[in-house]
Amino acid sequence: MLKRGTSAYTAFYLLRSADYQYGPDSQIVASPPETAIFRNMFLRTLGISMGVTALTLLLGLPVAYLLATFTGQL
């Protein structure tokens, strides 16, 4: 464990950001569910961003098409 932490670059923070950690035998294991918060936040954020993108395409493309084909005469 000390040998793993002596490097200037460690995987600890990268593993924590994906809700993983080192196990007792230095293998990478999933964090316990009561401490795993980043995965749920990532999936929630991904879902919201996909919804916003879909709404933007649904509302923005018709408006952009109308503006592009507008001749200026009413």
VENDA-V217492 format. One record per residue. N is the residue number from 0. PHI is phi in whole degrees, -180 to 180 (* if undefined). PSI is psi in whole degrees, -180 to 180 (NA if undefined). D_FIRST is the distance of its C-alpha to the first C-alpha in whole Angstrom. Layout:
N;PHI;PSI;D_FIRST  N;PHI;PSI;D_FIRST
This chain:
0;*;-42;0  1;-65;-39;4  2;-62;-40;5  3;-67;-33;5  4;-89;-3;6  5;-82;-17;9  6;-72;151;11  7;-68;-26;14  8;-116;122;14  9;-123;158;11  10;-91;3;12  11;-58;-50;12  12;-71;-35;15  13;-65;-43;17  14;-65;-43;15  15;-63;-35;16  16;-69;-18;20  17;-108;13;20  18;62;43;19  19;-123;165;16  20;-156;170;13  21;-81;135;10  22;-84;-177;11  23;-65;-27;10  24;-102;26;10  25;64;21;8  26;-92;157;11  27;-89;123;13  28;-129;159;15  29;-70;145;18  30;-70;155;18  31;-61;149;20  32;-58;-31;24  33;-73;-16;24  34;-113;-1;21  35;-88;95;22  36;-112;-23;25  37;-73;-36;24  38;-63;-45;25  39;-65;-41;29  40;-66;-39;29  41;-63;-46;29  42;-66;-38;31  43;-65;-43;34  44;-64;-41;34  45;-63;-41;34  46;-64;-42;37  47;-65;-43;39  48;-66;-36;39  49;-68;-38;40  50;-65;-43;43  51;-65;-40;44  52;-63;-43;44  53;-64;-44;46  54;-65;-38;49  55;-64;-44;49  56;-66;-41;50  57;-65;-40;52  58;-92;-35;54  59;-80;-38;53  60;-64;-44;55  61;-63;-39;58  62;-66;-43;59  63;-64;-40;58  64;-64;-45;60  65;-63;-41;63  66;-68;-35;62  67;-73;-31;62  68;-100;2;65  69;-70;128;67  70;-91;-12;70  71;98;-4;71  72;-109;133;74  73;-96;NA;75
